[in-house]
Amino acid sequence: MTEEIIVIEPGDERAQKIGKAIGSPMANEILQILAGGPKTASDLTDLLNIPMGTLKYHIDNLLEAGLIEIAETRYSVKGREVKVYALRDQLLIVAPKVASVRSILLKYASLFAIVVLASMAMFAILPLLDVGTTQMTEPASFQIDRSAGGGEGASILAEKATAPAAAPALPSSVPMVLAFFLGGCLVLLVLILYEAYRWQKGYSP
């Protein structure tokens, strides 16, 4: 049988059941006898010299607390069911209440979602507030055109210079949003490691 490790917190339901089960000297004597090997109810009443009703009361409490178990069920010559009781192979650790790893991950998963949503909001809003990137129009080129009438009616014609189309560039807010997102992820990672360290120290036997 493989030994199982059970961590209980002071004051929780399991701890209260254990306290009730082992609160009497008789229950402790039952546990000491079962430590030597599985026994039936008849064996225990003979060894302890107590009524079956008294034994059943303590056995029920120990079963409910999870300190003992029904190892097997036999049948007598008359066909009656006989239960064999034994100690559970387990290690009980009483530890103060701290958060579990699952609760830590769930808590910081919600914070990570907030960081993602904030980053998306920044990506959408910052371009609207960016007033430093205004388009600059290139100066027009001027050309003097002389008419055929001897140059008396010279006129200045302005031609709009055409510039080649530039390749689309990323918005200027992308570096800022990316820095915010990575910074938030780094902070969350540090907090998760710290919480995990506290959890491990709190549950160390």
Contact map, one row per residue, 1 for C-alpha under 8 A:
1110000000000000000000000000000000000000000000000000000000000000000000000000000000000000100000000000000000000000000000000000000000000000000000000000000000000000000000000000000000000000000000000000000000000
1111000000000000000000000000000000000000000000000000000000000000000000000000000000000000100000000000000000000000000000000000000000000000000000000000000000000000000000000000000000000000000000000000000000000
1111100000000000000000000000000000000000000000000000000000000000000000000000000000000000111000000000000000000000000000000000000000000000000000000000000000000000000000000000000000000000000000000000000000000
0111110000000000000000000000000000000000000000000000000000000000000000000000000000000000111000000000000000000000000000000000000000000000000000000000000000000000000000000000000000000000000000000000000000000
0011111000000000000000000000000000000000000000000000000000000000000000000000000000000000011110000000000000000000000000000000000000000000000000000000000000000000000000000000000000000000000000000000000000000
0001111100000000000000000000000000000000000000000000000000000000000000000000000000000000011110000000000000000000000000000000000000000000000000000000000000000000000000000000000000000000000000000000000000000
0000111110000000000000000000000000000000000000000000000000000000000000000000000000000000000111100000000000000000000000000000000000000000000000000000000000000000000000000000000000000000000000000000000000000
0000011111010110000000000000000000000000000000000000000000000000000000000000000000000000000111100000000000000000000000000000000000000000000000000000000000000000000000000000000000000000000000000000000000000
0000001111110010000000000000000000000000000000000000000000000000000000000000000000000000000001111000000000000000000000000000000000000000000000000000000000000000000000000000000000000000000000000000000000000
0000000111110010000000000000000000000000000000000000000000000000000000000000000000000000000001111000000000000000000000000000000000000000000000000000000000000000000000000000000000000000000000000000000000000
0000000011111011000000000000000000000000000000000000000000000000000000000000000000000000000000000000000000000000000000000000000000000000000000000000000000000000000000000000000000000000000000000000000000000
0000000111111111000000000000000000000000000000000000000000000000000000000000000000000000000000000000000000000000000000000000000000000000000000000000000000000000000000000000000000000000000000000000000000000
0000000000111111100000000000000000000000000000000000000000000000000000000000000000000000000000000000000000000000000000000000000000000000000000000000000000000000000000000000000000000000000000000000000000000
0000000100011111110000000000000000000000000000000000000000000000100000000000000000000000000000000000000000000000000000000000000000000000000000000000000000000000000000000000000000000000000000000000000000000
0000000111111111111000000000000000000000000000000000000000000000000000000000000000000000000000000000000000000000000000000000000000000000000000000000000000000000000000000000000000000000000000000000000000000
0000000000111111111100000000000000000000000000000000000000000000000000000000000000000000000000000000000000000000000000000000000000000000000000000000000000000000000000000000000000000000000000000000000000000
0000000000001111111110000000000000000000000000000000000000001001100000000000000000000000000000000000000000000000000000000000000000000000000000000000000000000000000000000000000000000000000000000000000000000
0000000000000111111111000000000000000000000000000000000000000100111000000000000000000000000000000000000000000000000000000000000000000000000000000000000000000000000000000000000000000000000000000000000000000
0000000000000011111111100000000000000000000000000000000000000000000000000000000000000000000000000000000000000000000000000000000000000000000000000000000000000000000000000000000000000000000000000000000000000
0000000000000001111111100000000000000000000000000000000000001000000000000000000000000000000000000000000000000000000000000000000000000000000000000000000000000000000000000000000000000000000000000000000000000
0000000000000000111111110010000000000000000000000000000001001100100000000000000000000000000000000000000000000000000000000000000000000000000000000000000000000000000000000000000000000000000000000000000000000
0000000000000000011111111011000000000000000000000000000000000100000000000000000000000000000000000000000000000000000000000000000000000000000000000000000000000000000000000000000000000000000000000000000000000
0000000000000000001111111010000000000000000000000000000000000000000000000000000000000000000000000000000000000000000000000000000000000000000000000000000000000000000000000000000000000000000000000000000000000
0000000000000000000011111111000000000000000000000000000000000000000000000000000000000000000000000000000000000000000000000000000000000000000000000000000000000000000000000000000000000000000000000000000000000
0000000000000000000001111111100000000000000000000000000000000000000000000000000000000000000000000000000000000000000000000000000000000000000000000000000000000000000000000000000000000000000000000000000000000
0000000000000000000000011111110000000000000000000000000001000000000000000000000000000000000000000000000000000000000000000000000000000000000000000000000000000000000000000000000000000000000000000000000000000
0000000000000000000011111111111000000000000000000000000001100100000000000000000000000000000000000000000000000000000000000000000000000000000000000000000000000000000000000000000000000000000000000000000000000
0000000000000000000001011111111100000000000000000000000000000000000000000000000000000000000000000000000000000000000000000000000000000000000000000000000000000000000000000000000000000000000000000000000000000
0000000000000000000000001111111110000000000000000000000000000000000000000000000000000000000000000000000000000000000000000000000000000000000000000000000000000000000000000000000000000000000000000000000000000
0000000000000000000000000111111111000000000100000000000000000000000000000000000000000000000000000000000000000000000000000000000000000000000000000000000000000000000000000000000000000000000000000000000000000
0000000000000000000000000011111111100000000000000000000000000000000000000000000000000010000000000000000000000000000000000000000000000000000000000000000000000000000000000000000000000000000000000000000000000
0000000000000000000000000001111111110000000000000000000000000000000000000000000000000000000000000000000000000000000000000000000000000000000000000000000000000000000000000000000000000000000000000000000000000
0000000000000000000000000000111111111000000100000000000000000000000000000000000000000000000000000000000000000000000000000000000000000000000000000000000000000000000000000000000000000000000000000000000000000
0000000000000000000000000000011111111110000000000000000000000000000000000000000000001110000000000000000000000000000000000000000000000000000000000000000000000000000000000000000000000000000000000000000000000
0000000000000000000000000000001111111100000000000000000000000000000000000000000000000110000000000000000000000000000000000000000000000000000000000000000000000000000000000000000000000000000000000000000000000
0000000000000000000000000000000111111100000000000000000000000000000000000000000000000000000000000000000000000000000000000000000000000000000000000000000000000000000000000000000000000000000000000000000000000
0000000000000000000000000000000011111110000000000000000000000000000000000000000000000110000000000000000000000000000000000000000000000000000000000000000000000000000000000000000000000000000000000000000000000
0000000000000000000000000000000001111111000000000000000000000000000000100000000000011110000000000000000000000000000000000000000000000000000000000000000000000000000000000000000000000000000000000000000000000
0000000000000000000000000000000001001111101100000000000000000000000000000000000000011100000000000000000000000000000000000000000000000000000000000000000000000000000000000000000000000000000000000000000000000
0000000000000000000000000000000000000111111100000000000000000000000000000000000001111000000000000000000000000000000000000000000000000000000000000000000000000000000000000000000000000000000000000000000000000
0000000000000000000000000000000000000011111110000001001100000000000000000000000000111000000000000000000000000000000000000000000000000000000000000000000000000000000000000000000000000000000000000000000000000
0000000000000000000000000000000000000001111111000001000000000000000000000000000000000000000000000000000000000000000000000000000000000000000000000000000000000000000000000000000000000000000000000000000000000
0000000000000000000000000000000000000011111111100000000000000000000000000000000000000000000000000000000000000000000000000000000000000000000000000000000000000000000000000000000000000000000000000000000000000
0000000000000000000000000000010010000011111111111000001000000000000000000000000000000000000000000000000000000000000000000000000000000000000000000000000000000000000000000000000000000000000000000000000000000
0000000000000000000000000000000000000000111111111111001000000000000000000000000000000000000000000000000000000000000000000000000000000000000000000000000000000000000000000000000000000000000000000000000000000
0000000000000000000000000000000000000000011111111100000000000000000000000000000000000000000000000000000000000000000000000000000000000000000000000000000000000000000000000000000000000000000000000000000000000
0000000000000000000000000000000000000000001111111000000000000000000000000000000000000000000000000000000000000000000000000000000000000000000000000000000000000000000000000000000000000000000000000000000000000
0000000000000000000000000000000000000000000111111100000000000000000000000000000000000000000000000000000000000000000000000000000000000000000000000000000000000000000000000000000000000000000000000000000000000
0000000000000000000000000000000000000000000111111110000000000000000000000000000000000000000000000000000000000000000000000000000000000000000000000000000000000000000000000000000000000000000000000000000000000
0000000000000000000000000000000000000000000011011111011000000000000000000000000000000000000000000000000000000000000000000000000000000000000000000000000000000000000000000000000000000000000000000000000000000
0000000000000000000000000000000000000000000010001111111000000000000000000000000000000000000000000000000000000000000000000000000000000000000000000000000000000000000000000000000000000000000000000000000000000
0000000000000000000000000000000000000000110010000111111100000000000000000000000000000000000000000000000000000000000000000000000000000000000000000000000000000000000000000000000000000000000000000000000000000
0000000000000000000000000000000000000000000000000011111110000000000000000000000000000000000000000000000000000000000000000000000000000000000000000000000000000000000000000000000000000000000000000000000000000
0000000000000000000000000000000000000000000000000111111111000000000000000000000000000000000000000000000000000000000000000000000000000000000000000000000000000000000000000000000000000000000000000000000000000
0000000000000000000000000000000000000000100110000111111111100000000000000000000000000000000000000000000000000000000000000000000000000000000000000000000000000000000000000000000000000000000000000000000000000
0000000000000000000000000000000000000000100000000001111111110000000000000000000000000000000000000000000000000000000000000000000000000000000000000000000000000000000000000000000000000000000000000000000000000
0000000000000000000000000000000000000000000000000000111111111000000000000000000000000000000000000000000000000000000000000000000000000000000000000000000000000000000000000000000000000000000000000000000000000
0000000000000000000010000110000000000000000000000000011111111100000000000000000000000000000000000000000000000000000000000000000000000000000000000000000000000000000000000000000000000000000000000000000000000
0000000000000000000000000010000000000000000000000000001111111110000000000000000000000000000000000000000000000000000000000000000000000000000000000000000000000000000000000000000000000000000000000000000000000
0000000000000000000000000000000000000000000000000000000111111111000000000000000000000000000000000000000000000000000000000000000000000000000000000000000000000000000000000000000000000000000000000000000000000
0000000000000000100110000000000000000000000000000000000011111111100000000000000000000000000000000000000000000000000000000000000000000000000000000000000000000000000000000000000000000000000000000000000000000
0000000000000000010011000010000000000000000000000000000001111111111100000000000000000000000000000000000000000000000000000000000000000000000000000000000000000000000000000000000000000000000000000000000000000
0000000000000000000000000000000000000000000000000000000000111111111110000000000000000000000000000000000000000000000000000000000000000000000000000000000000000000000000000000000000000000000000000000000000000
0000000000000000100000000000000000000000000000000000000000011111111000000000000000000000000000000000000000000000000000000000000000000000000000000000000000000000000000000000000000000000000000000000000000000
0000000000000100110010000000000000000000000000000000000000001111111100000000000000000000000000000000000000000000000000000000000000000000000000000000000000000000000000000000000000000000000000000000000000000
0000000000000000010000000000000000000000000000000000000000000111111110000000000000000001000000000000000000000000000000000000000000000000000000000000000000000000000000000000000000000000000000000000000000000
0000000000000000010000000000000000000000000000000000000000000111111110000000000000000011000000000000000000000000000000000000000000000000000000000000000000000000000000000000000000000000000000000000000000000
0000000000000000000000000000000000000000000000000000000000000110111111000000000000001111000000000000000000000000000000000000000000000000000000000000000000000000000000000000000000000000000000000000000000000
0000000000000000000000000000000000000000000000000000000000000010011111100000000000001111000000000000000000000000000000000000000000000000000000000000000000000000000000000000000000000000000000000000000000000
0000000000000000000000000000000000000000000000000000000000000000000111111000000000111100000000000000000000000000000000000000000000000000000000000000000000000000000000000000000000000000000000000000000000000
0000000000000000000000000000000000000100000000000000000000000000000011111000000000111100000000000000000000000000000000000000000000000000000000000000000000000000000000000000000000000000000000000000000000000
0000000000000000000000000000000000000000000000000000000000000000000001111100000000111000000000000000000000000000000000000000000000000000000000000000000000000000000000000000000000000000000000000000000000000
0000000000000000000000000000000000000000000000000000000000000000000001111110000011110000000000000000000000000000000000000000000000000000000000000000000000000000000000000000000000000000000000000000000000000
0000000000000000000000000000000000000000000000000000000000000000000000011111000011110000000000000000000000000000000000000000000000000000000000000000000000000000000000000000000000000000000000000000000000000
0000000000000000000000000000000000000000000000000000000000000000000000001111111111000000000000000000000000000000000000000000000000000000000000000000000000000000000000000000000000000000000000000000000000000
0000000000000000000000000000000000000000000000000000000000000000000000000111111111000000000000000000000000000000000000000000000000000000000000000000000000000000000000000000000000000000000000000000000000000
0000000000000000000000000000000000000000000000000000000000000000000000000011111100000000000000000000000000000000000000000000000000000000000000000000000000000000000000000000000000000000000000000000000000000
0000000000000000000000000000000000000000000000000000000000000000000000000011111100000000000000000000000000000000000000000000000000000000000000000000000000000000000000000000000000000000000000000000000000000
0000000000000000000000000000000000000000000000000000000000000000000000000011111110000000000000000000000000000000000000000000000000000000000000000000000000000000000000000000000000000000000000000000000000000
0000000000000000000000000000000000000000000000000000000000000000000000000011111111000000000000000000000000000000000000000000000000000000000000000000000000000000000000000000000000000000000000000000000000000
0000000000000000000000000000000000000000000000000000000000000000000000001111001111100000000000000000000000000000000000000000000000000000000000000000000000000000000000000000000000000000000000000000000000000
0000000000000000000000000000000000000001000000000000000000000000000000001111000111110000000000000000000000000000000000000000000000000000000000000000000000000000000000000000000000000000000000000000000000000
0000000000000000000000000000000000000001100000000000000000000000000001111100000011111000000000000000000000000000000000000000000000000000000000000000000000000000000000000000000000000000000000000000000000000
0000000000000000000000000000000000000111100000000000000000000000000001111100000001111100000000000000000000000000000000000000000000000000000000000000000000000000000000000000000000000000000000000000000000000
0000000000000000000000000000000001000111100000000000000000000000000111110000000000111110000000000000000000000000000000000000000000000000000000000000000000000000000000000000000000000000000000000000000000000
0000000000000000000000000000000001101110000000000000000000000000000111100000000000011111000000000000000000000000000000000000000000000000000000000000000000000000000000000000000000000000000000000000000000000
0000000000000000000000000000001001101100000000000000000000000000001110000000000000001111100000000000000000000000000000000000000000000000000000000000000000000000000000000000000000000000000000000000000000000
0000000000000000000000000000000000000000000000000000000000000000011110000000000000000111110000000000000000000000000000000000000000000000000000000000000000000000000000000000000000000000000000000000000000000
1111000000000000000000000000000000000000000000000000000000000000000000000000000000000011111000000000000000000000000000000000000000000000000000000000000000000000000000000000000000000000000000000000000000000
0011110000000000000000000000000000000000000000000000000000000000000000000000000000000001111100000000000000000000000000000000000000000000000000000000000000000000000000000000000000000000000000000000000000000
0011110000000000000000000000000000000000000000000000000000000000000000000000000000000000111110000000000000000000000000000000000000000000000000000000000000000000000000000000000000000000000000000000000000000
0000111100000000000000000000000000000000000000000000000000000000000000000000000000000000011111000000000000000000000000000000000000000000000000000000000000000000000000000000000000000000000000000000000000000
0000111100000000000000000000000000000000000000000000000000000000000000000000000000000000001111100000000000000000000000000000000000000000000000000000000000000000000000000000000000000000000000000000000000001
0000001111000000000000000000000000000000000000000000000000000000000000000000000000000000000111110000000000000000000000000000000000000000000000000000000000000000000000000000000000000000000000000000000000000
0000001111000000000000000000000000000000000000000000000000000000000000000000000000000000000011111000000000000000000000000000000000000000000000000000000000000000000000000000000000000000000000000000000001100
0000000011000000000000000000000000000000000000000000000000000000000000000000000000000000000001111100000000000000000000000000000000000000000000000000000000000000000000000000000000000000000000000000000001100
0000000011000000000000000000000000000000000000000000000000000000000000000000000000000000000000111110000000000000000000000000000000000000000000000000000000000000000000000000000000000000000000000000000000000
0000000000000000000000000000000000000000000000000000000000000000000000000000000000000000000000011111000000000000000000000000000000000000000000000000000000000000000000000000000000000000000000000000001001000
0000000000000000000000000000000000000000000000000000000000000000000000000000000000000000000000001111101100000000000000000000000000000000000000000000000000000000000000000000000000000000000000000000001000000
0000000000000000000000000000000000000000000000000000000000000000000000000000000000000000000000000111111100000000000000000000000000000000000000000000000000000000000000000000000000000000000000000000001000000
0000000000000000000000000000000000000000000000000000000000000000000000000000000000000000000000000011111110000000000000000000000000000000000000000000000000000000000000000000000000000000000000000001001000000
0000000000000000000000000000000000000000000000000000000000000000000000000000000000000000000000000001111111000000000000000000000000000000000000000000000000000000000000000000000000000000000000000000000000000
0000000000000000000000000000000000000000000000000000000000000000000000000000000000000000000000000011111111100000000000000000000000000000000000000000000000000000000000000000000000000000000000000000000000000
0000000000000000000000000000000000000000000000000000000000000000000000000000000000000000000000000011111111110000000000000000000000000000000000000000000000000000000000000000000000000000000000010011000000000
0000000000000000000000000000000000000000000000000000000000000000000000000000000000000000000000000000111111111000000000000000000000000000000000000000000000000000000000000000000000000000000000010000000000000
0000000000000000000000000000000000000000000000000000000000000000000000000000000000000000000000000000011111111100000000000000000000000000000000000000000000000000000000000000000000000000000000000000000000000
0000000000000000000000000000000000000000000000000000000000000000000000000000000000000000000000000000001111111110000000000000000000000000000000000000000000000000000000000000000000000000000000000000000000000
0000000000000000000000000000000000000000000000000000000000000000000000000000000000000000000000000000000111111111000000000000000000000000000000000000000000000000000000000000000000000000000100010000000000000
0000000000000000000000000000000000000000000000000000000000000000000000000000000000000000000000000000000011111111100000000000000000000000000000000000000000000000000000000000000000000000000000000000000000000
0000000000000000000000000000000000000000000000000000000000000000000000000000000000000000000000000000000001111111110000000000000000000000000000000000000000000000000000000000000000000000000000000000000000000
0000000000000000000000000000000000000000000000000000000000000000000000000000000000000000000000000000000000111111111000000000000000000000000000000000000000000000000000000000000000000000000100000000000000000
0000000000000000000000000000000000000000000000000000000000000000000000000000000000000000000000000000000000011111111100000000000000000000000000000000000000000000000000000000000000000001100100000000000000000
0000000000000000000000000000000000000000000000000000000000000000000000000000000000000000000000000000000000001111111110000000000000000000000000000000000000000000000000000000000000000000000000000000000000000
0000000000000000000000000000000000000000000000000000000000000000000000000000000000000000000000000000000000000111111111000000000000000000000000000000000000000000000000000000000000000000000000000000000000000
0000000000000000000000000000000000000000000000000000000000000000000000000000000000000000000000000000000000000011111111100000000000000000000000000000000000000000000000000000000000001001100000000000000000000
0000000000000000000000000000000000000000000000000000000000000000000000000000000000000000000000000000000000000001111111110000000000000000000000000000000000000000000000000000000000001000000000000000000000000
0000000000000000000000000000000000000000000000000000000000000000000000000000000000000000000000000000000000000000111111111000000000000000000000000000000000000000000000000000000000000000000000000000000000000
0000000000000000000000000000000000000000000000000000000000000000000000000000000000000000000000000000000000000000011111111100000000000000000000000000000000000000000000000000000000000000000000000000000000000
0000000000000000000000000000000000000000000000000000000000000000000000000000000000000000000000000000000000000000001111111110000000000000000000000000000000000000000000000000000011011000000000000000000000000
0000000000000000000000000000000000000000000000000000000000000000000000000000000000000000000000000000000000000000000111111111000000000000000000000000000000000000000000000000000000000000000000000000000000000
0000000000000000000000000000000000000000000000000000000000000000000000000000000000000000000000000000000000000000000011111111100000000000000000000000000000000000000000000000000000000000000000000000000000000
0000000000000000000000000000000000000000000000000000000000000000000000000000000000000000000000000000000000000000000001111111110000000000000000000000000000000000000000000000000010000000000000000000000000000
0000000000000000000000000000000000000000000000000000000000000000000000000000000000000000000000000000000000000000000000111111111000000000000000000000000000000000000000000000110010000000000000000000000000000
0000000000000000000000000000000000000000000000000000000000000000000000000000000000000000000000000000000000000000000000011111111100000000000000000000000000000000000000000000000000000000000000000000000000000
0000000000000000000000000000000000000000000000000000000000000000000000000000000000000000000000000000000000000000000000001111111110000000000000000000000000000000000000000000000000000000000000000000000000000
0000000000000000000000000000000000000000000000000000000000000000000000000000000000000000000000000000000000000000000000000111111111000000000000000000000000000000000000000000100000000000000000000000000000000
0000000000000000000000000000000000000000000000000000000000000000000000000000000000000000000000000000000000000000000000000011111111000000000000000000000000000000000000000011100000000000000000000000000000000
0000000000000000000000000000000000000000000000000000000000000000000000000000000000000000000000000000000000000000000000000001111111100000000000000000000000000000000000000000000000000000000000000000000000000
0000000000000000000000000000000000000000000000000000000000000000000000000000000000000000000000000000000000000000000000000000111111100000000000000000000000000000000000000000000000000000000000000000000000000
0000000000000000000000000000000000000000000000000000000000000000000000000000000000000000000000000000000000000000000000000000011111111000000000000000000000000000000000000000000000000000000000000000000000000
0000000000000000000000000000000000000000000000000000000000000000000000000000000000000000000000000000000000000000000000000000000111111100000000000000000000000000000000000000000000000000000000000000000000000
0000000000000000000000000000000000000000000000000000000000000000000000000000000000000000000000000000000000000000000000000000000001111100000000000000000000000000000000000000000000000000000000000000000000000
0000000000000000000000000000000000000000000000000000000000000000000000000000000000000000000000000000000000000000000000000000000001111110000000000000000000000000000000000000000000000000000000000000000000000
0000000000000000000000000000000000000000000000000000000000000000000000000000000000000000000000000000000000000000000000000000000000111111000000000000000000000000000000000000000000000000000000000000000000000
0000000000000000000000000000000000000000000000000000000000000000000000000000000000000000000000000000000000000000000000000000000000001111100000000000000000000000000000000000000000000000000000000000000000000
0000000000000000000000000000000000000000000000000000000000000000000000000000000000000000000000000000000000000000000000000000000000000111110000000000000000000000000000000000000000000000000000000000000000000
0000000000000000000000000000000000000000000000000000000000000000000000000000000000000000000000000000000000000000000000000000000000000011111000000000000000000000000000000000000000000000000000000000000000000
0000000000000000000000000000000000000000000000000000000000000000000000000000000000000000000000000000000000000000000000000000000000000001111100000000000000000000101000000000000000000000000000000000000000000
0000000000000000000000000000000000000000000000000000000000000000000000000000000000000000000000000000000000000000000000000000000000000000111110000000000000000001100000000000000000000000000000000000000000000
0000000000000000000000000000000000000000000000000000000000000000000000000000000000000000000000000000000000000000000000000000000000000000011111000000000000000111100000000000000000000000000000000000000000000
0000000000000000000000000000000000000000000000000000000000000000000000000000000000000000000000000000000000000000000000000000000000000000001111100000000000000111100000000000000000000000000000000000000000000
0000000000000000000000000000000000000000000000000000000000000000000000000000000000000000000000000000000000000000000000000000000000000000000111110000000000011110000000000000000000000000000000000000000000000
0000000000000000000000000000000000000000000000000000000000000000000000000000000000000000000000000000000000000000000000000000000000000000000011111000000000011110000000000000000000000000000000000000000000000
0000000000000000000000000000000000000000000000000000000000000000000000000000000000000000000000000000000000000000000000000000000000000000000001111100000001111000000000000000000000000000000000000000000000000
0000000000000000000000000000000000000000000000000000000000000000000000000000000000000000000000000000000000000000000000000000000000000000000000111110000001111000000000000000000000000000000000000000000000000
0000000000000000000000000000000000000000000000000000000000000000000000000000000000000000000000000000000000000000000000000000000000000000000000011111011111100000000000000000000000000000000000000000000000000
0000000000000000000000000000000000000000000000000000000000000000000000000000000000000000000000000000000000000000000000000000000000000000000000001111111111000000000000000000000000000000000000000000000000000
0000000000000000000000000000000000000000000000000000000000000000000000000000000000000000000000000000000000000000000000000000000000000000000000000111111000000000000000000000000000000000000000000000000000000
0000000000000000000000000000000000000000000000000000000000000000000000000000000000000000000000000000000000000000000000000000000000000000000000000011111110000000000000000000000000000000000000000000000000000
0000000000000000000000000000000000000000000000000000000000000000000000000000000000000000000000000000000000000000000000000000000000000000000000000111111100000000000000000000000000000000000000000000000000000
0000000000000000000000000000000000000000000000000000000000000000000000000000000000000000000000000000000000000000000000000000000000000000000000000111111111000000000000000000000000000000000000000000000000000
0000000000000000000000000000000000000000000000000000000000000000000000000000000000000000000000000000000000000000000000000000000000000000000000000110111111000000000000000000000000000000000000000000000000000
0000000000000000000000000000000000000000000000000000000000000000000000000000000000000000000000000000000000000000000000000000000000000000000000000110101111100000000000000000000000000000000000000000000000000
0000000000000000000000000000000000000000000000000000000000000000000000000000000000000000000000000000000000000000000000000000000000000000000000011110001111110000000000000000000000000000000000000000000000000
0000000000000000000000000000000000000000000000000000000000000000000000000000000000000000000000000000000000000000000000000000000000000000000000011100000011111000000000000000000000000000000000000000000000000
0000000000000000000000000000000000000000000000000000000000000000000000000000000000000000000000000000000000000000000000000000000000000000000001111000000001111100000000000000000000000000000000000000000000000
0000000000000000000000000000000000000000000000000000000000000000000000000000000000000000000000000000000000000000000000000000000000000000000001111000000000111110000000000000000000000000000000000000000000000
0000000000000000000000000000000000000000000000000000000000000000000000000000000000000000000000000000000000000000000000000000000000000000000111100000000000011111000000000000000000000000000000000000000000000
0000000000000000000000000000000000000000000000000000000000000000000000000000000000000000000000000000000000000000000000000000000000000000000111100000000000001111100000000000000000000000000000000000000000000
0000000000000000000000000000000000000000000000000000000000000000000000000000000000000000000000000000000000000000000000000000000000000000001110000000000000000111110000000000000000000000000000000000000000000
0000000000000000000000000000000000000000000000000000000000000000000000000000000000000000000000000000000000000000000000000000000000000000011110000000000000000011111000000000000000000000000000000000000000000
0000000000000000000000000000000000000000000000000000000000000000000000000000000000000000000000000000000000000000000000000000000000000000000000000000000000000001111100000000000000000000000000000000000000000
0000000000000000000000000000000000000000000000000000000000000000000000000000000000000000000000000000000000000000000000000000000000000000010000000000000000000000111110000000000000000000000000000000000000000
0000000000000000000000000000000000000000000000000000000000000000000000000000000000000000000000000000000000000000000000000000000000000000000000000000000000000000011111000000000000000000000000000000000000000
0000000000000000000000000000000000000000000000000000000000000000000000000000000000000000000000000000000000000000000000000000000000000000000000000000000000000000001111100000000000000000000000000000000000000
0000000000000000000000000000000000000000000000000000000000000000000000000000000000000000000000000000000000000000000000000000000000000000000000000000000000000000000111110000000000000000000000000000000000000
0000000000000000000000000000000000000000000000000000000000000000000000000000000000000000000000000000000000000000000000000000000000000000000000000000000000000000000011111000000000000000000000000000000000000
0000000000000000000000000000000000000000000000000000000000000000000000000000000000000000000000000000000000000000000000000000000000000000000000000000000000000000000001111100000000000000000000000000000000000
0000000000000000000000000000000000000000000000000000000000000000000000000000000000000000000000000000000000000000000000000000000000000000000000000000000000000000000000111110000000000000000000000000000000000
0000000000000000000000000000000000000000000000000000000000000000000000000000000000000000000000000000000000000000000000000000000000000000000000000000000000000000000000011111010000000000000000000000000000000
0000000000000000000000000000000000000000000000000000000000000000000000000000000000000000000000000000000000000000000000000000001000000000000000000000000000000000000000001111110000000000000000000000000000000
0000000000000000000000000000000000000000000000000000000000000000000000000000000000000000000000000000000000000000000000000000001000000000000000000000000000000000000000000111111000000000000000000000000000000
0000000000000000000000000000000000000000000000000000000000000000000000000000000000000000000000000000000000000000000000000010011000000000000000000000000000000000000000000011111110000000000000000000000000000
0000000000000000000000000000000000000000000000000000000000000000000000000000000000000000000000000000000000000000000000000010000000000000000000000000000000000000000000000111111111000000000000000000000000000
0000000000000000000000000000000000000000000000000000000000000000000000000000000000000000000000000000000000000000000000000000000000000000000000000000000000000000000000000001111111100000000000000000000000000
0000000000000000000000000000000000000000000000000000000000000000000000000000000000000000000000000000000000000000000000000000000000000000000000000000000000000000000000000000111111110000000000000000000000000
0000000000000000000000000000000000000000000000000000000000000000000000000000000000000000000000000000000000000000000000100110000000000000000000000000000000000000000000000000111111111000000000000000000000000
0000000000000000000000000000000000000000000000000000000000000000000000000000000000000000000000000000000000000000000000100000000000000000000000000000000000000000000000000000011111111100000000000000000000000
0000000000000000000000000000000000000000000000000000000000000000000000000000000000000000000000000000000000000000000000000000000000000000000000000000000000000000000000000000001111111110000000000000000000000
0000000000000000000000000000000000000000000000000000000000000000000000000000000000000000000000000000000000000000000000100000000000000000000000000000000000000000000000000000000111111111000000000000000000000
0000000000000000000000000000000000000000000000000000000000000000000000000000000000000000000000000000000000000000001100100000000000000000000000000000000000000000000000000000000011111111100000000000000000000
0000000000000000000000000000000000000000000000000000000000000000000000000000000000000000000000000000000000000000000000000000000000000000000000000000000000000000000000000000000001111111110000000000000000000
0000000000000000000000000000000000000000000000000000000000000000000000000000000000000000000000000000000000000000000000000000000000000000000000000000000000000000000000000000000000111111111000000000000000000
0000000000000000000000000000000000000000000000000000000000000000000000000000000000000000000000000000000000000001001000000000000000000000000000000000000000000000000000000000000000011111111100000000000000000
0000000000000000000000000000000000000000000000000000000000000000000000000000000000000000000000000000000000000001001000000000000000000000000000000000000000000000000000000000000000001111111110000000000000000
0000000000000000000000000000000000000000000000000000000000000000000000000000000000000000000000000000000000000000000000000000000000000000000000000000000000000000000000000000000000000111111111000000000000000
0000000000000000000000000000000000000000000000000000000000000000000000000000000000000000000000000000000000000000000000000000000000000000000000000000000000000000000000000000000000000011111111100000000000000
0000000000000000000000000000000000000000000000000000000000000000000000000000000000000000000000000000000000010011000000000000000000000000000000000000000000000000000000000000000000000001111111110000000000000
0000000000000000000000000000000000000000000000000000000000000000000000000000000000000000000000000000000000000000000000000000000000000000000000000000000000000000000000000000000000000000111111111000000000000
0000000000000000000000000000000000000000000000000000000000000000000000000000000000000000000000000000000000000000000000000000000000000000000000000000000000000000000000000000000000000000011111111100000000000
0000000000000000000000000000000000000000000000000000000000000000000000000000000000000000000000000000000000000000000000000000000000000000000000000000000000000000000000000000000000000000001111111110000000000
0000000000000000000000000000000000000000000000000000000000000000000000000000000000000000000000000000000110010000000000000000000000000000000000000000000000000000000000000000000000000000000111111111000000000
0000000000000000000000000000000000000000000000000000000000000000000000000000000000000000000000000000000000000000000000000000000000000000000000000000000000000000000000000000000000000000000011111111100000000
0000000000000000000000000000000000000000000000000000000000000000000000000000000000000000000000000000000000000000000000000000000000000000000000000000000000000000000000000000000000000000000001111111110000000
0000000000000000000000000000000000000000000000000000000000000000000000000000000000000000000000000000000100000000000000000000000000000000000000000000000000000000000000000000000000000000000000111111111000000
0000000000000000000000000000000000000000000000000000000000000000000000000000000000000000000000000000100100000000000000000000000000000000000000000000000000000000000000000000000000000000000000011111111100000
0000000000000000000000000000000000000000000000000000000000000000000000000000000000000000000000000000000000000000000000000000000000000000000000000000000000000000000000000000000000000000000000001111111110000
0000000000000000000000000000000000000000000000000000000000000000000000000000000000000000000000000000000000000000000000000000000000000000000000000000000000000000000000000000000000000000000000000111111111000
0000000000000000000000000000000000000000000000000000000000000000000000000000000000000000000000000111100000000000000000000000000000000000000000000000000000000000000000000000000000000000000000000011111111100
0000000000000000000000000000000000000000000000000000000000000000000000000000000000000000000000000000000000000000000000000000000000000000000000000000000000000000000000000000000000000000000000000001111111110
0000000000000000000000000000000000000000000000000000000000000000000000000000000000000000000000000000000000000000000000000000000000000000000000000000000000000000000000000000000000000000000000000000111111110
0000000000000000000000000000000000000000000000000000000000000000000000000000000000000000000000110100000000000000000000000000000000000000000000000000000000000000000000000000000000000000000000000000011111110
0000000000000000000000000000000000000000000000000000000000000000000000000000000000000000000000110000000000000000000000000000000000000000000000000000000000000000000000000000000000000000000000000000001111111
0000000000000000000000000000000000000000000000000000000000000000000000000000000000000000000000000000000000000000000000000000000000000000000000000000000000000000000000000000000000000000000000000000000111111
0000000000000000000000000000000000000000000000000000000000000000000000000000000000000000000010000000000000000000000000000000000000000000000000000000000000000000000000000000000000000000000000000000000000111
